[in-house]
Amino acid sequence: MGGMAKTEAGAGAGAGAGKRVSEARERLLRTAGQLFYAEGIHTVGVDRLVAESKVTNATFYRHFRSKEDLAVAYIESVDQAIRAQIGSLTAAEVPADGVLRGIGASLVEQIRSPGYRGCAFLNAAAEFPDPGHPVHRAVVQHRAWFLQTVTGLFAEITAVQAEYAGRHFVMLRDGAMSAGYLGDPVMAGETLLRGIEGLLRIHSARGQDERTASASGQVSPRGTTVSDIACSPPPGA
């Protein structure tokens, strides 16, 4: 604790001090992420966060006004990690269907990982049900971005009913992340990937139908019921 005391005393005294304070903030955020996800935000107190981060109360409150402020930062850090992951796929010029499959593969890896406790965003929203609470708003903002992102990817394949495909994808994700925690994570992952493949197949077919209808001068029907999305293993698999 002696080194930390020096950091606090010298905060703002130079680049080295600023770096140490920044490291303390990152340590707090990293510790909070681990504890909040594993045990829940409400159950973890400031004293424990301070102790396990090896900082002082003064350091904690220098960076975060309250535990809820730290909880918002935790949600935002998870959001930024997902944005960076999807951004790396799009930066590599992966086709839209490849990005969507990549998102699915990443979700499966997460669902099957040790210590998995479900979706961090859904868990946080359940702990903070008030729509006006900053934590709840941070969750909603992430979900709005995620829906917009996957909808945009489906629109790159074809604009026809891309908004429905986007919503369907998000519901597949939500269901798989819950089922992976409450049930069999292997089966949940397999079902998610099959659902994504079926959704991509149906959505691509919509685009083909639209192109065919446009070439023939016909108006393609909208709102057609789709019932052939494969959500179970094929016969003989």
TISE-624365 format. One record per residue: x, y, z of N, C-alpha, C, CB in turn; residue in one letter. Coordinates in steps of 0.05 Angstrom, whole numbers, plus 5000, padded with zeros to 4 digits. Glycine has a CB too. Example, Ala and Ser with C-alpha at 12.3 -4.5 7.8 and 13.67 -1.06 7.14 Angstrom:
REM TISE-624365
526448865156524649105156526449345156522649115181A525749555142527349795143525850015157528249885114S
***
This chain:
REM TISE-624365
501649765000500050005000501750255000498150005024M504350225007506050465007506250594980508750395018G506550424959506850534932504350674923507550314912G501950564932499450694924499150964938497150514931M500150974963499951234977501651444963500951205006A503851364952505551554937504151644912508251424930K502751454900501251524875499151744881499951284863T497751704903495651894910496852164917493951794934E499052164932500252414940501452564916502452364960A502352414896503552544873501752564849505952394865G499152514852497352534829497452814817494452464838A497852814791498053074777500753194777496053264788G502753054791505353174793507053114768506753074817A506052944751507652894727506452654712510552834734G507652594689506552384672506652114686508152364646A508752064702508951804716506651774736511551784730G506051984751503951974770501251934756503852234787A500852074735498352044720497951754710498152234697G500251634701500151364691499351174713502851284678K500551214738499851034760496951054768501651094784R495951304768493151344774491351204754492451644776V492151224728490651104706490650794710491751174679S492950694718493150404722491350314745496050324729E491050484766489250424788486350414778489550634810A485650604761482950604750482450354734482550854733R484350274717483950034701483849784719486350004681E485349784741485249564759482549544773487449584780R481449774781478749784792476649684772478050064801L476849774748474949694727475149394721475349864702L477649294720478049014714476948834737480948954710R477448924762476448774785473448784786477648884811T472349014781469349044781468148874760468549334777A469348864737468248694715468148404723469948724690G470248304736470248024744468147974766473047954755Q468048144786466248104809463348154801467048274832L462848374787460048434780458948214762460048704765F460548114744459447904726459047644741461347864702Y460947574758460747314772458647314794463447244783A458347534808456647534832454347734832458347594856E454347914813452148114812453148384822449748024827G452048594812452948864819452148934848451849064799I449648864855448648944881450148804904445648884883H451048564899452248404921455148484927452148114915T456448634910459248704914459448984923460848664887V460649024947460849284959463449434952460649264988G463449694957465849854951468249754967465250144958V467849684992470149585008471549354995469249515037D469949164985471148934972472549014946469048714967R471349184931472549274906475249404911470749474891L475349574932477749714940479949514948477249914962V479049324965481049124976482148954953479648954997A480448854936481448664915482848814893479048504904E482349064890483749224869486449334880482049454860S486849304907489249404920489549704916491749254910K487449854921487450144920486250244947485950264895V486150504950484850614974482150734967486650834986T480550794987477950914983478251184968476450965009N480351334975480851594961481251554931483251734973A482751344924483251284896480651204882485251054893T479051044896476450954884474751204877474950774903F474351374897472551604893473851824876471751714920Y476351804871477551994852476651924824480651984854R476351674819475651584792472651534788477151334785H471251454809468451384807466951514830468051084806F464851654823463351794844461851604862461351984831R461151364852459751164867460150894855456651234869S459150694868459250424857457650404831458350214877K455350544831453650534807455150674783451050674812E456750874789458351004768460250794757459751244779D461450644774463350424765461750214750464750294790L459350154758457749954744457150044715455149904758A456650304711456250414684458750374668455350714685V461050444680463650414666464150114659465950514684A463349934676463549654671461949574646462649484695Y459349654645457649594622458849724597454849694627I459749964599460950094575463449954566461550384582E465049844585467449704577466749444561469149634601S464649304570463849064556462749144528461648914572V461249364527460249464501462549524482458549714506D464649664492466949734475468449494465468849924491Q468649284482469949044474468548904451470248844498A465848904452464248784431464448954405461348754439I464349214408464649384385467349344371464349684393R469449314387472149274376472249004362474249294398A471048804373471048534361469648534334469748334380Q467248654333465848664307467348854288462948764312I468449064299469949254282472349124269470849494298G473648934283475948794271475148624247477348624292S472748514249471748354226471048524202469248194235L469748754207468948924185471449064173466949134194T473449124190475949244180477449054162477649334203A477148794167478448584151476948534125478848334167A474848684120473148664096471948384094474848724072E471148274117469648024117466848074107469547894146V465747904089463047954079461047954102462347734059P458748084097456748124118455947854130454348264107A455447644113454647394125456847274142453847194103D459447324134461647224150461847364177464247264134G461247624177461247774202459147664221460848074198V456747614210454547504226455247224237451947494210L456447064220457346804230459546834251458346634206R461247034247463447074266462247164293465347294256G460247324293458947404318457747154332456647614313I456446984316455346734327457546554339453846594305G459746524325461946354335463046464361464146334314A463246734363464246854387462346814410464747154383S459746824405457746774426457946494436454946834415L458246304417458446024425460845974443458645844400V463146104435465546074451465046184480467846224438E463646404481463046524507461246344524461846804504Q459146244511457146084525458545834537454946004506I460445724523461745474531464245524549462645314507R464845774555467245834571466745784601468146124566S468845724616468545684645467645944659471145584658P465945924678464946154693462846314679467246334698G461746204657459646354642457146384660458946204616Y456046624661453746684677451546824661454446854701R451446784636449446914620450347184608446946954636G448547324598449147584585449547804606446847664565C451847934604452448144624450448374622455248254619A449448424599447548644595444748574607447248724566F443848334601441248254611441348224642440347984599L443548124652443948104681443748374694446547964688N445148574682445248844694442448974692447349014679A441048934670438449044667436448934688437348994639A436848674694435148544714435648664742435548244715A438148744747438848864773437949154775441848844778E437749284752436949564751434549594732439349754743F432149524741429849524723428749794716427749354735P429550004731428550274726429650374699429250464749D427950424680428950514653430550774655426550564635P430150934676431651184678434351154692429951374692G434950924702437450884717439750884697437450634734H442051004703444351014685445250744676446651164697P445250544693446150274686444150154665446250084710V441550184670439550084652439850234625436650124663H440250494625440550644600442950544585440650944606R445150484599447550394585447050124571449850364605A445449954584444749694572443049744547443149524592V441049914549439249974526440850094503436950164535V442650264509444350394488445950184473446150604500Q447149994488448649784475446849614457449949604496H444549544468442749364452441749514427440349274469R441249774429440449924405442649924384439750214413A445149954393447449954375447749674362450050024389W447449464379447849194368445649124348447748984392F443149194354441049154334441549304309438349234346L442349554311442849714287445149594271443550004295Q447149494285449449374271448749124256451649314291T447348934269446648684255444648734233445648484275V442848934238440848994217442349104192438849204227T444349274197445949374175447349154159447949574185G448348954174449648734161447648574143450948544181L445248524154443248394137442448564113440748324154F442448824117441749004094443848984072441449284104A446348934080448448904059447948654042451248874072E446648454054445948214038443548274020445347974057I441548384032439248494018437648664037437448264006T436648894026435149074043432348974050434949344030A431348774035428648664039428348554067428048454018V426648674083426048584110428548554128424548324109Q430548714123433048694139432448754168435148884128A430548934174429949004202428848764217428049234203E427248594203426148354216428348154221423948234199Y430148124202432347944205434148024228434047924179A434648284231436248394253434948324280436648684250G432348374282430948314307431048014313428148414306R430747854292430747564296433547474306430147424269H435647594295438347524304438747594333440447674286F437847824342438147914369436647724388437248204373V434247644380432747454396434047184398429847424385M435247094376436846844376439146864396437946774348L440447094396442647144414441747134443444047414407R439647284449438647304476437847024486436147494478D436446874470435546604478437846424482433646494457G439846424465442146244467443746314492443846264443A444046574498445646644521444246564547446246944521M441646584548440146494571440146194574437246604571S439646054551439545764551442245644557438545664524A444345774548447045674553447845684583449045834538G446645874598447145894626445345704642446846184636Y442845694635440845544650440645254642438145674647L441645184617441444914608444044814598439344894586G443944674575446344544564447744744545445644284548D450144844552451445044536452244944508453945144550P452844684506453544574480451144574461454644284483V448944484471446444474455445544764448444244324470M445844944467445045224462446745334440445345394488A449345284440451045384419450445264392453945324426G449945004391449244874366446644984355449044574370E444745024372442145134363442445414353440145124386T444045574367444545854357445745854330446445994377L447845694325449145694299447245594277451645514299L445645394283443645294263441545504257442345034273R440745654278438845864274439946084257437945974301G442446154261443746364245443946284216446546444256I444746024212444945924184442245934171446145644184E440145844185437545854174436546134167435545714192G437146314185436346594181437846714157436946764206L440346654155441946754132440846634106444846684135L440146384106439046254082436446384073438745954087R434646424093432146544087432446834077430246534111I434146974090434547254083435747284055436247404104H437747114049438947114023436847044001441346924021S435146854008433046783989431147013984431446533999A430647174004428947414000430147593980428447564027R432747633982434147803963434047693935437047843971G434347433932434147313906431347343894434947013908Q429347303912426547333902426047623893424547263925D427247813908426848093902428148163875428048273924E430548053871431948103845430447973822434847993846R429447733827427847593806425347753799427147313814T423947843820421548003816422048263801420148053843A424248393808424948643796425648603766427348773810S426948383760427648323732425248263715429548093731A423148153728420748083713418648293714419647823724S419248503730417348723733415048673752416148783706G415348453768413248393787413948513814412948083790Q411948533831412348633858412448393877409948823867V414648363891415048133909413248163933417948093917S412147943943410447963967412048023991408847703971P410848174010412148234035410648104058412348544039R412148054079410847934103410047644100408348094109G411347504081410747214077411747064101412047114052T410146874111410846704133413046514125408446554144T415146504142417446324136417446104157420146474137V417645854148417445634167419645424164414845504165S421745474148423645274142426445334153423945224112D426545474176429045524189429845274205428945784207I432145164199432944914212434144964239435044764195A432744884260433644934288434344664301431645084304C434344454286435044194298436944044278432544024304S438443854288440243704270438743574247441843494286P439943564223438643434201438443134205440143494175P436642994192436442704196439042564190434242594178P439742374207442142224203444742354212442442164174G444442604225446842744234447942614259446243044239A
***
